[in-house]
Amino acid sequence: MPNNTQRLDFNVEQDAWEPMVYYDGSDTPIVWHATNVRSGGSDVSDIFQADKDGNIMQADVGSLDNGLPVKVRGVTKRFYLGMVGVLQQMFVRLLSVEDTLTITITAGGSEFGQIVRAYSIDLNTPIGPVDKEIKIRLERELVGRWAQIQISGSVVNGPAVRDVLLWWLPLRMGRVKL
């Protein structure tokens, strides 16, 4: 059986297969051997996985993973802005739950180098589980030809990110100042 840290999982929302890497509580990639679904005697389909040492564990139990908060990390591909631009603000719409996420924005590809800024967002609202819209004002030094967004955190209530919108303004288009 091959030892892989990366495997293909089917994303039902995108209707496509995507490479996934799973991490344990200490941010070490987990090497998985197999996945199985328990069957027989009930309508419950529990997912079990075996790690590289042969230990079998239940992958997800309620809103926890083996008794620990679920670590999530999603990264977009670098997207080209078409010119050197200043990233201004970002809007995130997601399900309001009692969790905190970190959004990391990276800009690069210009003479300003690669610039990384992280923003912590609180997902809780006092009115209960409804969609929450969060506006993040970005620092003015996020300048570049491309941008990349990462959302990460340890969650127990399963926040669902609905939309991410990034606003930016052109700084210059191909001009060179001598």
C-alpha positions as CSV (number, residue, x, y, z in Angstrom):
1,M,0.0,0.0,0.0
2,P,1.5,3.4,-0.9
3,N,2.2,6.0,1.8
4,N,0.8,9.3,0.6
5,T,0.4,12.6,2.4
6,Q,-1.6,14.0,-0.5
7,R,-4.7,12.3,-1.9
8,L,-7.6,13.1,-4.2
9,D,-11.0,13.9,-2.6
10,F,-14.1,14.7,-4.5
11,N,-15.5,18.2,-3.9
12,V,-19.3,18.0,-4.3
13,E,-19.7,21.8,-4.5
14,Q,-17.2,22.1,-7.4
15,D,-18.1,18.8,-9.0
16,A,-14.4,18.0,-9.3
17,W,-11.5,16.0,-7.7
18,E,-9.0,18.1,-5.8
19,P,-5.7,17.2,-4.0
20,M,-6.0,17.4,-0.2
21,V,-3.5,17.1,2.6
22,Y,-4.6,16.4,6.2
23,Y,-2.7,17.5,9.3
24,D,-2.6,16.2,12.8
25,G,-2.7,18.4,16.0
26,S,0.9,19.4,15.6
27,D,0.7,20.5,12.0
28,T,2.4,17.4,10.7
29,P,1.0,16.0,7.4
30,I,-0.8,12.6,8.1
31,V,0.2,9.8,5.9
32,W,-3.0,7.8,5.1
33,H,-3.0,4.2,3.9
34,A,-6.7,3.6,3.4
35,T,-10.2,4.9,3.9
36,N,-13.2,2.7,4.8
37,V,-16.8,3.2,5.7
38,R,-18.3,1.0,8.4
39,S,-21.4,-0.7,7.2
40,G,-24.0,-3.1,8.5
41,G,-26.7,-3.0,11.2
42,S,-27.5,0.7,10.8
43,D,-28.0,3.6,8.3
44,V,-24.9,5.4,9.8
45,S,-21.9,5.5,7.5
46,D,-18.9,6.4,9.7
47,I,-15.6,7.2,8.0
48,F,-12.5,5.5,9.4
49,Q,-8.9,5.9,8.2
50,A,-5.6,4.1,9.0
51,D,-2.4,6.1,9.5
52,K,1.2,5.0,8.6
53,D,1.5,3.2,11.9
54,G,-1.6,1.1,11.3
55,N,-3.7,2.9,13.9
56,I,-7.4,3.1,12.9
57,M,-9.3,6.2,13.8
58,Q,-12.7,7.7,13.1
59,A,-12.1,10.6,10.8
60,D,-14.9,12.9,12.0
61,V,-17.1,12.7,15.1
62,G,-19.7,15.4,15.3
63,S,-17.9,18.7,15.1
64,L,-14.5,17.3,16.4
65,D,-11.8,15.3,14.8
66,N,-10.6,12.5,17.1
67,G,-11.6,14.8,20.1
68,L,-9.7,17.8,18.8
69,P,-10.9,20.9,16.9
70,V,-10.8,20.5,13.2
71,K,-7.9,22.3,11.6
72,V,-8.8,24.0,8.3
73,R,-6.6,25.7,5.8
74,G,-7.5,26.7,2.3
75,V,-5.3,28.6,-0.1
76,T,-6.2,30.1,-3.4
77,K,-4.0,30.0,-6.4
78,R,-2.1,33.2,-7.1
79,F,-4.3,35.4,-9.3
80,Y,-2.9,37.9,-11.6
81,L,-4.1,41.5,-11.2
82,G,-3.1,42.6,-14.7
83,M,-0.9,45.4,-13.4
84,V,0.7,46.6,-10.2
85,G,-2.3,47.1,-7.9
86,V,-2.9,48.1,-4.3
87,L,-5.1,45.7,-2.4
88,Q,-7.7,47.8,-0.5
89,Q,-10.3,45.7,1.3
90,M,-11.7,42.2,1.4
91,F,-15.3,41.0,2.1
92,V,-16.0,37.6,3.5
93,R,-19.5,36.1,3.9
94,L,-19.9,33.0,6.0
95,L,-22.0,31.2,8.5
96,S,-21.9,32.9,11.9
97,V,-20.6,30.4,14.5
98,E,-18.5,30.7,17.7
99,D,-15.2,30.3,16.0
100,T,-12.2,32.4,14.9
101,L,-10.4,32.2,11.6
102,T,-7.2,33.8,10.3
103,I,-7.1,35.3,6.8
104,T,-3.7,35.7,5.3
105,I,-3.2,37.9,2.2
106,T,-0.1,37.8,0.2
107,A,0.8,40.2,-2.6
108,G,3.9,40.0,-4.8
109,G,5.4,40.1,-8.2
110,S,6.6,43.7,-8.2
111,E,9.6,45.7,-7.0
112,F,8.0,45.9,-3.6
113,G,8.7,42.1,-3.0
114,Q,6.4,39.7,-1.4
115,I,4.2,41.1,1.3
116,V,2.2,39.0,3.7
117,R,-0.4,40.3,6.2
118,A,-2.7,38.2,8.5
119,Y,-6.1,39.3,9.9
120,S,-8.0,37.4,12.6
121,I,-11.8,37.5,12.2
122,D,-14.4,36.6,14.8
123,L,-17.3,34.7,13.3
124,N,-19.8,35.0,16.2
125,T,-22.9,37.2,16.1
126,P,-25.3,37.7,19.1
127,I,-28.4,36.8,16.9
128,G,-27.5,33.2,16.3
129,P,-26.4,31.1,13.2
130,V,-27.0,33.4,10.3
131,D,-24.8,34.6,7.4
132,K,-22.3,37.2,8.6
133,E,-20.6,39.6,6.3
134,I,-17.1,40.8,7.4
135,K,-15.3,43.8,5.9
136,I,-11.5,43.8,6.3
137,R,-9.6,47.0,5.6
138,L,-6.3,45.9,4.2
139,E,-3.0,47.7,4.9
140,R,-1.8,50.0,2.1
141,E,1.5,48.2,1.7
142,L,-0.2,45.2,0.1
143,V,1.0,46.0,-3.4
144,G,1.8,43.6,-6.2
145,R,1.1,42.1,-9.6
146,W,-0.6,39.1,-8.0
147,A,-2.5,38.2,-4.8
148,Q,-3.2,35.0,-2.9
149,I,-5.7,34.4,0.0
150,Q,-5.4,31.8,2.7
151,I,-8.1,31.0,5.3
152,S,-7.0,28.9,8.3
153,G,-7.9,28.1,11.9
154,S,-9.0,25.4,14.4
155,V,-12.8,25.2,14.4
156,V,-15.4,23.2,16.3
157,N,-18.6,24.6,14.9
158,G,-18.0,24.1,11.1
159,P,-18.1,27.6,9.6
160,A,-19.1,27.6,6.0
161,V,-17.4,30.3,3.9
162,R,-19.9,31.4,1.3
163,D,-18.1,34.3,-0.6
164,V,-14.7,36.0,-0.7
165,L,-14.4,39.3,-2.5
166,L,-11.1,41.3,-2.9
167,W,-11.1,44.9,-3.9
168,W,-8.0,46.5,-5.4
169,L,-7.0,49.6,-7.3
170,P,-4.4,49.9,-10.1
171,L,-1.3,51.6,-9.0
172,R,0.4,51.8,-12.4
173,M,0.2,50.1,-15.8
174,G,3.5,49.4,-17.3
175,R,5.0,52.8,-16.6
176,V,8.6,53.0,-15.6
177,K,9.9,56.1,-13.7
178,L,13.6,56.9,-14.4
